[in-house]
């Protein structure tokens, strides 16, 4: 659900201007108008009342020279600034059809002299909250009355921003040749802050039976201190020290030499009560898993 009332906007009128949209499953859109009036607060107040008196309220009245923003009705209902074209109730096309009357004249595009501020950003935020894309599906609004583009198909099927000059069945050419890039650039999309990274749980070291047996095969016959998988062997050596089978003063060198071999055999006999071949020779997953569960590491095959 998007923003229905813009909290930064003043309210004009009684808050009720239109009704439900005819085609709420059609893409959301915005229509820009100009009031063909002057700017400043006196004009704002006069035009604000005038549009009510002729029942042609847009959703929004905006003064681009002062950043003053007012709202007549809820953004999720229709406004009344467009003419029905006989085929389509253009005020009621789309998920939303947000109409904005900008103080100024089509012959003097407002983006040349405007001073957009926080209220303009609030307006764009509300527009985008309805999923209106930052595009003008019929291109930049016309620079003169004879240059209007009014595609009935585009109007029916594409979301985005339109000038009154683009609406089928209408004959006005406002808002003039506004700078569409400047319009969006004045309210940069705030990038979504990246989701906080989950605090990594301290991961348990993983020791592989296959790696330990590879280390046994190479380290025992090699010169003292030869290492093959030193990190994993050191985890086992630390566990064997904690069990009391390796002298705590013995350097944990990560080498599976005969001292480590004997210590592991003692663990199997004295703690696991294994006998015979089960207590000697290559490291088995059962005995490593038992040692792992007692010393906070993970054993795998
Ligand atoms: Zn208009």
Boltz pocket constraint, residues with backbone or C-beta under 6 A from the ligand:
constraints:
  - pocket:
      binder: B
      contacts: [[A, 32], [A, 33], [A, 34], [A, 81], [A, 164], [A, 172], [A, 174]]
      max_distance: 6.0
